[in-house]
Amino acid sequence: MANSYFRFKQFKVFQEKSAMRVNTDGVLLGAWADVSGVQRILDVGTGTGVIALMVAQRSPNAMVDAVEIDPPSAEEAAGNAARSPWANRIRVVCTSFQDFASSAEFRYDLIVSNPPFFNHSLKSPDSKRTLSRHTDTLPTPALLEGATKLMLPGGRFCGIFPYAEGNVFIA
């Protein structure tokens, strides 16, 4: 039987409630994102909170906000953050990214996201899995628009997108 958690060197991520478990894409993004010199980081679609935890670990002075639309996933991410050595620097907010972006109190030097990116494809009968994997609630243009609004001048956006979505960035 698989563990209900994923263990890293300095923290553990429980993943029983989240629609998406810890995966290679998220771990690579958390390790790859350039956190040098950042003070405020935003993780869009945090799921279990693994990316928020990884960037908090790598940037000892940064505050991290993690946004998640799915209440059970947000609850699990908040618990994972609370059990981590960086609990005082990670805040989990349960809301849609669009609502968060329209009323955010801060702007960010770094925005990271492993967003839902299936578009016009077969949906899972599991509504939570569909929410976390399909762009219905967070289309790529809405993500980019919100990120642009929330990013400080000179800020960075790091995300994972399928090859076909590259045209959104080129256009």
Secondary structure, DSSP 8 states (H G I E B T S, - for coil): ---SEEE-SS-EEE-SS-SS---HHHHHHHHHS--TT-SEEEEES-TTSHHHHHHHHH-TT-EEEEEESSHHHHHHHHHHHHTSTTGGGEEEEES-HHHHHHH-S--EEEEEE----B-SS---SSHHHHHHHBTTSS-HHHHHHHHHHHEEEEEEEEE---GGGHHHHH-
